[in-house]
Amino acid sequence: MYFKISNTAEMKEIELDVNALFKYPNFYTPQVVISGLDEVSIPIITMVDSEVISLAIWGLLPNSYIDDWELFQKLTNTLNINSASLDSELWYRDTLSNGRCIIPVTGFFTSVLKNGEIYPYFISPKNEKMFYLAGIYTVLEDGFITCAILTGPLENEMVDYQNLVDFMPIIINHQDKAAWLSDSTESYQVKAILKSSHTTELQIKPIAKSLFNQDISYDTMLMTNECPED
């Protein structure tokens, strides 16, 4: 469901907001729509190096994986992972203790089914330039980083703007960033951060249906668009 995000912030804006510097500044470009269905890299801040903004391939892979990213994503989509599954015996279960990250974005997208048609919405911070999505990451044997967005139950303000699935990306409050990235944070505290409601006031608006066209992205795509009433 959540396979598109937006990051229109300039590099310096991100660095100031997260209090870290890009490791490879020449490789970052603001984008209106970032589609995880393609193999793309997105900025993240990891537990191991919280003062550096790294670039990670969106779509979590096992540390020892050596085959194609696209093949893995066809077999099991790891663009986003339900946080409840981190208590399972699946291969990524240890990432909650040693592979947490934050993913700074300026917005993400959701969809509503109305009158037999699907309409997209853009969700962004109302009073802040960006927010942090909870993530987990792995480092492959060749040094590449891969990541996934963690999802949790729908929060109240999102209920009327999404009816295709019952989960949403988990937003990490700015004041919880240090604890989320610290290796000294206890397991119960990490889980409490995941379950706590975010304090960011959200702006939710309908946008053009052209969002669903994989080959279209333009500067005015995020402008408010009319959406029919029920």
N, CA, C and O of each residue as an XYZ file, in Angstrom:
920
protein
N       0.827     -1.205      0.000
C       0.000      0.000      0.000
C       0.865      1.260      0.000
O       0.706      2.133     -0.854
N       1.770      1.345      0.955
C       2.591      2.551      1.049
C       3.879      2.355      0.270
O       4.899      1.935      0.816
N       3.811      2.668     -1.024
C       4.983      2.501     -1.864
C       5.378      3.800     -2.552
O       6.202      3.799     -3.466
N       4.785      4.914     -2.110
C       5.177      6.225     -2.638
C       5.361      7.196     -1.477
O       4.524      7.263     -0.577
N       6.454      7.943     -1.501
C       6.689      9.005     -0.540
C       7.109     10.256     -1.301
O       7.356     10.202     -2.505
N       7.189     11.363     -0.607
C       7.617     12.613     -1.220
C       8.714     13.230     -0.367
O       8.644     13.220      0.862
N       9.727     13.766     -1.036
C      10.765     14.501     -0.315
C      11.197     15.675     -1.177
O      12.104     15.562     -2.002
N      10.529     16.804     -0.971
C      10.817     17.994     -1.764
C      11.769     18.943     -1.047
O      12.066     20.023     -1.557
N      12.248     18.554      0.128
C      13.162     19.415      0.891
C      14.533     19.478      0.221
O      15.014     18.491     -0.337
N      15.135     20.629      0.286
C      16.503     20.765     -0.198
C      17.462     20.088      0.785
O      17.121     19.864      1.947
N      18.642     19.772      0.310
C      19.608     19.049      1.120
C      19.890     19.765      2.441
O      19.896     19.132      3.497
N      20.120     21.066      2.394
C      20.437     21.820      3.605
C      19.269     21.839      4.582
O      19.476     21.862      5.795
N      18.037     21.830      4.063
C      16.864     21.792      4.936
C      16.829     20.490      5.725
O      16.541     20.487      6.922
N      17.120     19.395      5.054
C      17.129     18.102      5.731
C      18.242     18.058      6.770
O      18.027     17.611      7.897
N      19.422     18.519      6.394
C      20.558     18.482      7.320
C      20.273     19.284      8.582
O      20.616     18.851      9.682
N      19.650     20.446      8.435
C      19.329     21.266      9.598
C      18.269     20.612     10.471
O      18.337     20.670     11.699
N      17.285     19.987      9.824
C      16.175     19.392     10.567
C      16.631     18.184     11.373
O      16.229     18.021     12.525
N      17.466     17.337     10.781
C      17.890     16.110     11.472
C      19.208     16.270     12.208
O      19.643     15.357     12.911
N      19.852     17.432     12.052
C      21.140     17.704     12.698
C      22.191     16.661     12.305
O      22.878     16.088     13.151
N      22.288     16.440     11.005
C      23.268     15.499     10.452
C      23.624     15.952      9.049
O      22.914     16.763      8.455
N      24.726     15.429      8.514
C      25.197     15.815      7.193
C      25.115     14.641      6.229
O      25.320     13.492      6.620
N      24.816     14.931      4.978
C      24.771     13.890      3.959
C      26.161     13.298      3.758
O      27.147     14.027      3.658
N      26.228     11.979      3.701
C      27.483     11.296      3.441
C      27.899     11.483      1.982
O      29.077     11.657      1.670
N      26.891     11.442      1.090
C      27.141     11.626     -0.340
C      26.201     12.711     -0.863
O      25.196     12.396     -1.501
N      26.511     13.980     -0.604
C      25.600     15.080     -0.945
C      25.292     15.198     -2.429
O      24.223     15.693     -2.786
N      26.175     14.769     -3.291
C      25.951     14.914     -4.728
C      24.903     13.942     -5.270
O      24.458     14.067     -6.411
N      24.520     12.981     -4.448
C      23.569     11.967     -4.923
C      22.138     12.237     -4.484
O      21.234     11.473     -4.819
N      21.922     13.321     -3.735
C      20.556     13.621     -3.291
C      19.916     14.659     -4.197
O      20.528     15.673     -4.532
N      18.667     14.392     -4.593
C      17.869     15.330     -5.385
C      16.449     15.344     -4.826
O      15.855     14.279     -4.653
N      15.885     16.524     -4.538
C      14.487     16.573     -4.093
C      13.566     15.973     -5.159
O      13.777     16.170     -6.355
N      12.542     15.239     -4.710
C      11.611     14.604     -5.621
C      10.183     14.745     -5.122
O       9.903     14.536     -3.941
N       9.277     15.104     -6.038
C       7.866     15.247     -5.684
C       7.278     13.889     -5.334
O       6.579     13.753     -4.330
N       7.557     12.894     -6.149
C       7.074     11.533     -5.903
C       8.240     10.561     -6.039
O       8.933     10.546     -7.056
N       8.447      9.752     -5.009
C       9.454      8.696     -5.040
C       8.706      7.371     -5.001
O       8.022      7.075     -4.021
N       8.828      6.581     -6.042
C       8.120      5.306     -6.127
C       9.040      4.158     -5.747
O      10.074      3.936     -6.377
N       8.650      3.439     -4.712
C       9.428      2.300     -4.276
C       9.293      1.100     -5.189
O      10.007      0.112     -5.014
N       8.389      1.161     -6.167
C       8.253      0.055     -7.111
C       9.451     -0.016     -8.047
O       9.710     -1.046     -8.669
N      10.174      1.092     -8.137
C      11.456      1.097     -8.831
C      12.552      0.968     -7.776
O      12.321      1.258     -6.603
N      13.717      0.543     -8.178
C      14.827      0.450     -7.227
C      15.402      1.847     -7.020
O      16.143      2.354     -7.862
N      15.055      2.461     -5.895
C      15.467      3.836     -5.624
C      16.182      3.905     -4.275
O      16.002      3.039     -3.418
N      16.986      4.939     -4.103
C      17.663      5.190     -2.835
C      17.045      6.405     -2.164
O      16.743      7.399     -2.825
N      16.858      6.326     -0.859
C      16.256      7.419     -0.101
C      17.139      7.730      1.112
O      17.860      6.855      1.592
N      17.086      8.971      1.609
C      17.906      9.341      2.774
C      17.394      8.670      4.046
O      16.187      8.609      4.276
N      18.298      8.175      4.857
C      17.956      7.633      6.171
C      19.047      8.016      7.163
O      20.163      8.358      6.773
N      18.712      7.955      8.459
C      19.695      8.125      9.519
C      19.667      6.846     10.342
O      18.611      6.444     10.831
N      20.804      6.214     10.496
C      20.875      4.907     11.141
C      21.359      5.001     12.589
O      21.896      6.021     13.019
N      21.153      3.909     13.326
C      21.638      3.827     14.700
C      23.155      3.913     14.765
O      23.706      4.537     15.671
N      23.826      3.292     13.815
C      25.286      3.201     13.855
C      25.939      4.555     13.635
O      26.986      4.843     14.216
N      25.328      5.387     12.800
C      25.935      6.677     12.463
C      24.856      7.748     12.418
O      24.427      8.165     11.341
N      24.422      8.188     13.584
C      23.292      9.105     13.671
C      23.639     10.547     13.300
O      22.753     11.399     13.231
N      24.912     10.821     13.064
C      25.301     12.170     12.666
C      25.525     12.272     11.158
O      25.990     13.292     10.650
N      25.182     11.188     10.454
C      25.356     11.138      9.004
C      24.047     10.720      8.348
O      23.352      9.828      8.835
N      23.719     11.373      7.237
C      22.558     10.976      6.447
C      23.052     10.057      5.333
O      23.773     10.483      4.431
N      22.657      8.810      5.410
C      23.073      7.827      4.412
C      21.988      7.687      3.349
O      20.856      8.131      3.541
N      22.341      7.073      2.240
C      21.362      6.733      1.216
C      21.157      5.225      1.242
O      22.117      4.456      1.207
N      19.892      4.811      1.303
C      19.567      3.391      1.391
C      18.619      3.006      0.274
O      17.755      3.789     -0.122
N      18.784      1.804     -0.228
C      17.847      1.266     -1.209
C      16.539      0.969     -0.486
O      16.523      0.271      0.528
N      15.437      1.508     -1.021
C      14.136      1.306     -0.393
C      13.613     -0.081     -0.770
O      13.361     -0.368     -1.940
N      13.456     -0.934      0.247
C      13.070     -2.318      0.052
C      14.064     -3.195      0.776
O      15.133     -3.493      0.244
N      13.724     -3.619      1.999
C      14.665     -4.305      2.873
C      15.098     -5.654      2.286
O      14.276     -6.410      1.769
N      16.398     -5.939      2.375
C      16.964     -7.213      1.934
C      17.734     -7.847      3.088
O      18.271     -7.127      3.931
N      17.803     -9.175      3.147
C      18.625     -9.835      4.175
C      20.099     -9.463      4.010
O      20.558     -9.229      2.892
N      20.829     -9.409      5.103
C      22.242     -9.017      5.064
C      23.058     -9.834      4.077
O      23.945     -9.308      3.404
N      22.753    -11.125      3.996
C      23.561    -12.021      3.169
C      23.022    -12.169      1.744
O      23.544    -12.967      0.965
N      21.998    -11.418      1.406
C      21.364    -11.569      0.087
C      22.287    -11.074     -1.024
O      22.902    -10.015     -0.899
N      22.384    -11.848     -2.121
C      23.261    -11.462     -3.235
C      22.537    -11.452     -4.572
O      23.134    -11.123     -5.597
N      21.252    -11.810     -4.572
C      20.501    -11.843     -5.829
C      19.904    -10.469     -6.125
O      20.211     -9.501     -5.428
N      19.049    -10.371     -7.155
C      18.495     -9.098     -7.597
C      17.459     -8.553     -6.605
O      16.653     -9.300     -6.051
N      17.503     -7.239     -6.400
C      16.511     -6.556     -5.562
C      15.109     -6.785     -6.112
O      14.187     -7.086     -5.354
N      14.942     -6.645     -7.421
C      13.621     -6.763     -8.044
C      13.018     -8.143     -7.812
O      11.820     -8.258     -7.551
N      13.823     -9.180     -7.904
C      13.339    -10.535     -7.666
C      12.823    -10.679     -6.248
O      11.754    -11.250     -6.031
N      13.565    -10.171     -5.287
C      13.155    -10.285     -3.883
C      11.840     -9.566     -3.640
O      10.974    -10.071     -2.925
N      11.688     -8.375     -4.238
C      10.474     -7.603     -4.029
C       9.257     -8.245     -4.691
O       8.129     -8.045     -4.240
N       9.475     -9.000     -5.736
C       8.364     -9.718     -6.361
C       7.885    -10.869     -5.474
O       6.704    -11.215     -5.465
N       8.825    -11.451     -4.731
C       8.486    -12.580     -3.871
C       7.892    -12.128     -2.541
O       6.983    -12.769     -2.015
N       8.400    -11.035     -2.004
C       7.898    -10.503     -0.744
C       8.195     -9.011     -0.686
O       9.357     -8.612     -0.610
N       7.170     -8.198     -0.722
C       7.345     -6.752     -0.748
C       7.808     -6.259      0.623
O       7.084     -6.387      1.611
N       9.012     -5.699      0.679
C       9.525     -5.182      1.950
C       9.746     -3.671      1.899
O      10.614     -3.145      2.595
N       8.959     -2.974      1.076
C       8.996     -1.515      1.102
C       8.484     -1.032      2.448
O       9.016     -0.080      3.019
N       7.444     -1.695      2.951
C       6.981     -1.407      4.303
C       6.682     -2.721      5.020
O       6.245     -3.698      4.410
N       6.926     -2.719      6.315
C       6.782     -3.917      7.140
C       5.964     -3.568      8.368
O       6.236     -2.575      9.044
N       4.964     -4.382      8.655
C       4.127     -4.158      9.827
C       4.954     -4.370     11.093
O       5.606     -5.402     11.251
N       4.923     -3.402     11.977
C       5.753     -3.466     13.182
C       5.406     -4.672     14.056
O       6.258     -5.162     14.798
N       4.173     -5.149     13.975
C       3.775     -6.301     14.786
C       4.555     -7.549     14.397
O       4.753     -8.436     15.227
N       5.000     -7.632     13.142
C       5.719     -8.821     12.680
C       7.149     -8.875     13.205
O       7.828     -9.888     13.041
N       7.612     -7.798     13.832
C       8.972     -7.791     14.373
C       9.113     -8.706     15.584
O      10.227     -9.014     16.006
N       7.983     -9.142     16.142
C       8.014    -10.094     17.252
C       7.967    -11.540     16.760
O       7.943    -12.473     17.563
N       7.954    -11.722     15.447
C       7.883    -13.065     14.878
C       9.280    -13.664     14.744
O      10.261    -13.095     15.222
N       9.354    -14.811     14.093
C      10.642    -15.454     13.854
C      11.133    -15.206     12.426
O      11.993    -15.937     11.935
N      10.602    -14.194     11.764
C      11.006    -13.901     10.403
C      12.434    -13.352     10.379
O      12.969    -12.952     11.413
N      13.035    -13.336      9.207
C      14.474    -13.052      9.075
C      14.878    -11.658      9.534
O      16.046    -11.442      9.856
N      13.955    -10.711      9.573
C      14.299     -9.338      9.949
C      14.003     -9.026     11.411
O      14.021     -7.857     11.798
N      13.729    -10.038     12.237
C      13.280     -9.793     13.601
C      14.311     -9.040     14.448
O      13.932     -8.300     15.356
N      15.617     -9.217     14.165
C      16.648     -8.578     14.988
C      16.864     -7.101     14.652
O      17.556     -6.392     15.383
N      16.276     -6.643     13.555
C      16.515     -5.248     13.162
C      15.934     -4.251     14.150
O      16.401     -3.114     14.216
N      14.930     -4.645     14.918
C      14.361     -3.701     15.875
C      15.347     -3.377     16.986
O      15.295     -2.292     17.565
N      16.242     -4.305     17.287
C      17.219     -4.062     18.351
C      18.511     -3.450     17.845
O      19.163     -2.694     18.566
N      18.894     -3.770     16.597
C      20.195     -3.267     16.123
C      20.158     -2.612     14.745
O      21.206     -2.264     14.201
N      18.958     -2.438     14.172
C      18.882     -1.868     12.830
C      17.759     -0.858     12.667
O      17.062     -0.853     11.652
N      17.583      0.003     13.673
C      16.534      1.032     13.560
C      17.069      2.237     12.796
O      18.261      2.542     12.847
N      16.173      2.913     12.090
C      16.550      4.145     11.397
C      15.345      5.063     11.328
O      14.214      4.646     11.578
N      15.597      6.302     10.989
C      14.499      7.216     10.666
C      14.625      7.594      9.196
O      15.721      7.675      8.642
N      13.477      7.819      8.590
C      13.416      8.189      7.183
C      12.745      9.558      7.097
O      11.523      9.644      7.215
N      13.517     10.633      6.894
C      12.919     11.972      6.822
C      12.219     12.176      5.480
O      12.812     11.958      4.423
N      10.972     12.588      5.529
C      10.195     12.831      4.308
C       9.370     14.102      4.487
O       9.153     14.565      5.607
N       8.918     14.653      3.374
C       8.002     15.795      3.450
C       6.558     15.359      3.285
O       5.648     16.178      3.419
N       6.331     14.084      2.996
C       4.972     13.596      2.902
C       4.898     12.174      2.394
O       5.875     11.629      1.881
N       3.711     11.572      2.543
C       3.443     10.264      1.950
C       2.027     10.263      1.396
O       1.296     11.241      1.553
N       1.643      9.183      0.755
C       0.385      9.138      0.022
C      -0.490      7.987      0.508
O       0.004      6.942      0.930
N      -1.794      8.204      0.436
C      -2.741      7.150      0.744
C      -3.893      7.241     -0.250
O      -3.935      8.155     -1.074
N      -4.827      6.296     -0.175
C      -5.897      6.242     -1.172
C      -7.224      5.850     -0.535
O      -7.269      5.144      0.472
N      -8.296      6.326     -1.149
C      -9.654      6.011     -0.700
C     -10.466      5.497     -1.885
O     -10.389      6.048     -2.983
N     -11.232      4.454     -1.661
C     -12.157      3.934     -2.660
C     -13.510      4.600     -2.460
O     -14.154      4.419     -1.427
N     -13.941      5.378     -3.465
C     -15.224      6.071     -3.407
C     -15.977      5.887     -4.718
O     -15.442      6.129     -5.801
N     -17.215      5.459     -4.600
C     -18.083      5.351     -5.766
C     -17.431      4.574     -6.907
O     -17.567      4.930     -8.078
N     -16.729      3.522     -6.549
C     -16.128      2.663     -7.557
C     -14.823      3.176     -8.136
O     -14.281      2.560     -9.053
N     -14.296      4.297     -7.623
C     -13.029      4.835     -8.102
C     -12.086      5.066     -6.927
O     -12.514      5.239     -5.786
N     -10.786      5.064     -7.237
C      -9.773      5.272     -6.201
C      -9.212      6.690     -6.312
O      -8.826      7.134     -7.394
N      -9.173      7.388     -5.187
C      -8.691      8.765     -5.149
C      -7.514      8.876     -4.182
O      -7.594      8.413     -3.045
N      -6.424      9.491     -4.638
C      -5.237      9.614     -3.782
C      -5.272     10.862     -2.904
O      -5.873     11.878     -3.254
N      -4.613     10.754     -1.758
C      -4.453     11.880     -0.838
C      -2.974     12.039     -0.509
O      -2.211     11.074     -0.501
N      -2.594     13.274     -0.241
C      -1.223     13.572      0.171
C      -1.234     13.990      1.624
O      -1.988     14.882      2.012
N      -0.398     13.347      2.436
C      -0.314     13.622      3.872
C       1.034     14.263      4.157
O       2.079     13.714      3.810
N       1.002     15.423      4.788
C       2.235     16.152      5.084
C       2.101     16.852      6.434
O       0.986     17.012      6.932
N       3.206     17.268      7.029
C       3.135     18.005      8.293
C       2.517     19.379      8.062
O       2.827     20.041      7.072
N       1.652     19.806      8.964
C       0.980     21.089      8.795
C       1.864     22.259      9.192
O       1.847     23.305      8.544
N       2.629     22.085     10.248
C       3.416     23.203     10.768
C       4.916     22.948     10.765
O       5.692     23.789     11.218
N       5.326     21.791     10.256
C       6.749     21.472     10.193
C       7.120     21.157      8.752
O       6.264     20.771      7.957
N       8.385     21.319      8.417
C       8.800     21.101      7.036
C       8.843     19.620      6.677
O       8.660     19.255      5.516
N       9.084     18.771      7.663
C       9.146     17.339      7.375
C       8.865     16.556      8.646
O       8.894     17.095      9.752
N       8.593     15.278      8.462
C       8.494     14.406      9.616
C       9.340     13.160      9.395
O       9.850     12.914      8.302
N       9.473     12.378     10.474
C      10.334     11.204     10.432
C       9.477      9.939     10.452
O       8.640      9.761     11.336
N       9.693      9.068      9.476
C       9.031      7.775      9.481
C       9.939      6.758     10.156
O      11.153      6.769      9.954
N       9.348      5.883     10.953
C      10.118      4.821     11.591
C      10.551      3.821     10.538
O       9.772      3.457      9.656
N      11.792      3.378     10.631
C      12.303      2.415      9.666
C      13.251      1.421     10.281
O      13.726      1.601     11.403
N      13.523      0.368      9.536
C      14.564     -0.596      9.886
C      15.472     -0.750      8.672
O      15.062     -0.495      7.540
N      16.709     -1.171      8.922
C      17.653     -1.253      7.809
C      18.591     -2.442      7.977
O      18.750     -2.984      9.071
N      19.204     -2.829      6.874
C      20.254     -3.847      6.869
C      21.414     -3.327      6.038
O      21.240     -2.451      5.190
N      22.594     -3.869      6.286
C      23.775     -3.551      5.492
C      24.212     -4.828      4.784
O      24.526     -5.823      5.438
N      24.236     -4.806      3.459
C      24.607     -5.976      2.682
C      26.120     -6.180      2.709
O      26.869     -5.297      3.127
N      26.554     -7.337      2.266
C      27.982     -7.661      2.294
C      28.806     -6.728      1.414
O      30.001     -6.554      1.651
N      28.179     -6.121      0.391
C      28.905     -5.187     -0.464
C      28.860     -3.758      0.062
O      29.359     -2.838     -0.587
N      28.257     -3.569      1.248
C      28.228     -2.254      1.873
C      26.980     -1.449      1.605
O      26.769     -0.420      2.248
N      26.141     -1.883      0.673
C      24.911     -1.157      0.391
C      23.938     -1.303      1.560
O      23.869     -2.349      2.205
N      23.189     -0.227      1.815
C      22.185     -0.224      2.874
C      20.813     -0.402      2.240
O      20.534      0.189      1.197
N      19.949     -1.211      2.858
C      18.565     -1.330      2.412
C      17.660     -1.008      3.597
O      18.062     -1.162      4.750
N      16.446     -0.563      3.314
C      15.569     -0.147      4.409
C      14.105     -0.424      4.091
O      13.729     -0.668      2.945
N      13.297     -0.379      5.139
C      11.848     -0.524      5.017
C      11.183      0.468      5.967
O      11.731      0.798      7.018
N      10.010      0.933      5.590
C       9.193      1.778      6.458
C       8.364      0.880      7.361
O       7.753     -0.078      6.887
N       8.333      1.174      8.649
C       7.512      0.419      9.582
C       6.097      0.991      9.616
O       5.907      2.208      9.625
N       5.119      0.107      9.634
C       3.727      0.543      9.682
C       3.069      0.047     10.962
O       3.502     -0.929     11.573
N       2.009      0.751     11.345
C       1.237      0.385     12.526
C      -0.233      0.681     12.279
O      -0.615      1.013     11.157
N      -1.069      0.565     13.314
C      -2.507      0.787     13.146
C      -2.818      2.206     12.673
O      -2.066      3.142     12.945
N      -3.931      2.349     11.964
C      -4.378      3.677     11.531
C      -4.637      4.563     12.738
O      -5.270      4.139     13.705
N      -4.151      5.785     12.679
C      -4.486      6.746     13.732
C      -5.756      7.490     13.337
O      -6.125      7.523     12.163
N      -6.414      8.080     14.314
C      -7.766      8.608     14.134
C      -7.913      9.570     12.971
O      -8.904      9.515     12.244
N      -6.928     10.463     12.782
C      -7.079     11.473     11.740
C      -6.985     10.908     10.332
O      -7.290     11.600      9.361
N      -6.558      9.637     10.215
C      -6.396      9.028      8.901
C      -7.573      8.146      8.496
O      -7.672      7.742      7.337
N      -8.447      7.849      9.416
C      -9.510      6.875      9.167
C     -10.376      7.249      7.978
O     -10.760      6.373      7.203
N     -10.694      8.525      7.813
C     -11.584      8.952      6.729
C     -10.869      9.087      5.391
O     -11.507      9.391      4.384
N      -9.569      8.872      5.360
C      -8.798      9.094      4.130
C      -8.108      7.828      3.630
O      -7.231      7.881      2.768
N      -8.517      6.704      4.180
C      -7.927      5.447      3.742
C      -8.873      4.307      4.075
O      -9.246      4.129      5.235
N      -9.260      3.541      3.083
C     -10.120      2.389      3.354
C      -9.707      1.149      2.560
O     -10.489      0.208      2.423
N      -8.484      1.150      2.043
C      -7.985     -0.016      1.319
C      -7.209     -0.958      2.243
O      -7.246     -2.175      2.067
N      -6.513     -0.394      3.221
C      -5.820     -1.180      4.243
C      -6.027     -0.488      5.587
O      -6.457      0.664      5.644
N      -5.718     -1.197      6.658
C      -5.961     -0.643      7.998
C      -4.675     -0.328      8.741
O      -4.619     -0.446      9.965
N      -3.636      0.076      8.006
C      -2.376      0.454      8.645
C      -1.817      1.690      7.966
O      -2.288      2.094      6.903
N      -0.801      2.293      8.592
C      -0.179      3.505      8.075
C       1.275      3.551      8.533
O       1.643      2.852      9.477
N       2.110      4.366      7.877
C       3.491      4.526      8.354
C       3.519      5.078      9.781
O       2.705      5.927     10.143
N       4.453      4.594     10.573
C       4.607      5.089     11.938
C       5.472      6.350     11.908
O       6.584      6.340     11.382
N       4.948      7.426     12.477
C       5.666      8.700     12.528
C       6.401      8.804     13.861
O       5.794      8.688     14.926
N       7.701      9.021     13.792
C       8.508      9.213     14.998
C       8.528     10.699     15.342
O       8.946     11.522     14.529
N       8.081     11.036     16.532
C       8.109     12.439     16.947
C       9.548     12.945     17.001
O      10.470     12.201     17.336
N       9.721     14.213     16.668
C      11.070     14.790     16.665
C      11.773     14.583     18.009
O      12.977     14.332     18.058
N      11.012     14.692     19.091
C      11.637     14.557     20.422
C      12.022     13.118     20.742
O      12.770     12.879     21.690
N      11.527     12.158     19.967
C      11.876     10.749     20.191
C      13.002     10.269     19.276
O      13.418      9.113     19.362
N      13.493     11.135     18.412
C      14.518     10.750     17.436
C      15.759     10.172     18.116
O      16.239      9.108     17.724
N      16.278     10.859     19.126
C      17.515     10.415     19.777
C      17.335      9.051     20.436
O      18.204      8.187     20.324
N      16.218      8.859     21.117
C      15.967      7.577     21.781
C      15.786      6.458     20.770
O      16.268      5.346     20.983
N      15.098      6.739     19.674
C      14.869      5.727     18.644
C      16.192      5.248     18.035
O      16.340      4.071     17.705
N      17.137      6.159     17.893
C      18.406      5.821     17.250
C      19.490      5.363     18.229
O      20.563      4.932     17.807
N      19.222      5.452     19.504
C      20.246      5.098     20.494
C      20.278      3.592     20.750
O      19.232      2.960     20.899
N      21.488      3.020     20.800
C      21.605      1.587     21.077
C      21.459      1.280     22.567
O      21.456      0.115     22.965
N      21.340      2.315     23.385
C      21.145      2.103     24.818
C      19.675      2.146     25.218
O      19.340      1.928     26.383
N      18.801      2.425     24.262
C      17.370      2.451     24.549
C      16.867      1.022     24.746
O      17.097      0.153     23.905
N      16.186      0.791     25.851
C      15.697     -0.551     26.173
C      14.592     -0.976     25.202
O      13.907     -0.147     24.603
N      14.446     -2.284     25.071
C      13.465     -2.843     24.143
C      12.051     -2.343     24.425
O      11.306     -2.022     23.498
N      11.683     -2.277     25.697
C      10.330     -1.842     26.028
C      10.117     -0.373     25.664
O       9.006      0.032     25.322
N      11.196      0.428     25.740
C      11.087      1.830     25.362
C      10.928      1.982     23.852
O      10.174      2.833     23.380
N      11.649      1.144     23.099
C      11.529      1.155     21.645
C      10.095      0.828     21.240
O       9.513      1.499     20.387
N       9.536     -0.198     21.854
C       8.167     -0.598     21.527
C       7.155      0.462     21.942
O       6.126      0.640     21.290
N       7.456      1.168     23.036
C       6.571      2.243     23.476
C       6.563      3.389     22.466
O       5.518      3.989     22.212
N       7.733      3.694     21.887
C       7.813      4.733     20.858
C       6.978      4.330     19.647
O       6.274      5.160     19.073
N       7.054      3.065     19.260
C       6.287      2.585     18.113
C       4.785      2.692     18.352
O       4.023      2.955     17.421
N       4.361      2.491     19.587
C       2.932      2.468     19.885
C       2.369      3.839     20.267
O       1.153      4.020     20.312
N       3.241      4.792     20.537
C       2.759      6.114     20.968
C       2.191      6.896     19.787
O       2.679      6.785     18.663
N       1.167      7.678     20.052
C       0.567      8.507     19.008
C       1.509      9.654     18.673
O       2.158     10.211     19.559
N       1.582      9.999     17.416
C       2.455     11.107     17.025
C       1.822     12.445     17.391
O       0.602     12.557     17.506
N       2.659     13.447     17.571
C       2.178     14.783     17.943
C       2.145     15.738     16.751
O       1.732     16.890     16.889
N       2.578     15.266     15.591
C       2.616     16.113     14.404
C       1.206     16.352     13.877
O       0.455     15.403     13.648
N       0.849     17.607     13.685
C      -0.451     17.921     13.095
C      -0.351     17.709     11.590
O       0.514     18.281     10.926
N      -1.241     16.885     11.064
C      -1.159     16.518      9.662
C      -2.061     17.372      8.779
O      -3.141     17.801      9.184
N      -1.589     17.600      7.579
C      -2.397     18.225      6.537
C      -2.715     17.146      5.509
O      -1.808     16.543      4.934
N      -3.991     16.907      5.281
C      -4.416     15.840      4.379
C      -5.257     16.452      3.264
O      -6.270     17.100      3.527
N      -4.834     16.245      2.021
C      -5.557     16.857      0.917
C      -5.629     15.915     -0.278
O      -4.693     15.156     -0.533
N      -6.745     15.963     -1.012
C      -6.857     15.157     -2.231
C      -5.987     15.749     -3.333
O      -5.875     16.968     -3.466
N      -5.373     14.867     -4.119
C      -4.530     15.332     -5.223
C      -4.953     14.640     -6.513
O      -5.827     13.773     -6.513
N      -4.321     15.037     -7.606
C      -4.692     14.518     -8.920
C      -4.480     13.014     -9.015
O      -3.530     12.473     -8.450
N      -5.377     12.343     -9.739
C      -5.292     10.891     -9.892
C      -4.091     10.465    -10.744
O      -3.777      9.278    -10.824
N      -3.430     11.422    -11.371
C      -2.252     11.079    -12.173
C      -1.121     10.538    -11.306
O      -0.116     10.057    -11.829
N      -1.279     10.615     -9.969
C      -0.299     10.002     -9.074
C      -0.104      8.529     -9.426
O       0.985      7.984     -9.251
N      -1.157      7.890     -9.919
C      -1.095      6.457    -10.170
C      -0.356      6.113    -11.458
O      -0.090      4.940    -11.720
N      -0.023      7.112    -12.261
C       0.744      6.863    -13.475
C       2.218      6.833    -13.109
O       2.779      7.852    -12.705
N       2.846      5.685    -13.245
C       4.228      5.508    -12.804
C       5.211      6.441    -13.510
O       6.267      6.759    -12.963
N       4.872      6.873    -14.708
C       5.815      7.649    -15.501
C       5.585      9.155    -15.414
O       6.244      9.923    -16.116
N       4.654      9.584    -14.558
C       4.341     11.009    -14.488
C       4.729     11.566    -13.119
O       4.360     11.008    -12.085
N       5.466     12.656    -13.123
C       5.773     13.397    -11.912
C       6.050     14.838    -12.313
O       6.914     15.098    -13.150
N       5.324     15.767    -11.722
C       5.500     17.166    -12.077
C       5.329     18.027    -10.832
O       4.759     17.582     -9.836
N       5.819     19.249    -10.893
C       5.905     20.107     -9.709
C       4.562     20.400     -9.060
O       4.489     20.562     -7.842
N       3.488     20.472     -9.860
C       2.177     20.838     -9.316
C       1.344     19.615     -8.925
O       0.163     19.752     -8.609
N       1.936     18.440     -8.943
C       1.191     17.218     -8.650
C       0.585     17.225     -7.249
O      -0.445     16.592     -7.020
N       1.209     17.930     -6.318
C       0.750     17.912     -4.932
C      -0.282     18.991     -4.627
O      -0.685     19.161     -3.476
N      -0.710     19.718     -5.652
C      -1.745     20.735     -5.445
C      -3.076     20.068     -5.121
O      -3.353     18.961     -5.584
N      -3.897     20.746     -4.324
C      -5.191     20.199     -3.940
C      -6.079     19.990     -5.153
O      -6.171     20.845     -6.033
N      -6.730     18.833     -5.181
C      -7.620     18.476     -6.278
C      -8.979     18.101     -5.707
O      -9.056     17.620     -4.576
N     -10.039     18.308     -6.453
C     -11.369     17.988     -5.954
C     -11.550     16.495     -5.826
O     -11.086     15.718     -6.661
N     -12.237     16.106     -4.759
C     -12.560     14.710     -4.541
C     -14.054     14.621     -4.264
O     -14.563     15.375     -3.435
N     -14.778     13.715     -4.936
C     -16.235     13.661     -4.770
C     -16.644     13.283     -3.364
O     -15.937     12.544     -2.678
N     -17.779     13.787     -2.938
C     -18.328     13.434     -1.632
C     -18.942     12.030     -1.716
O     -19.246     11.531     -2.799
N     -19.114     11.408     -0.544
C     -19.750     10.088     -0.519
C     -21.202     10.215     -0.943
O     -21.920      9.216     -0.990
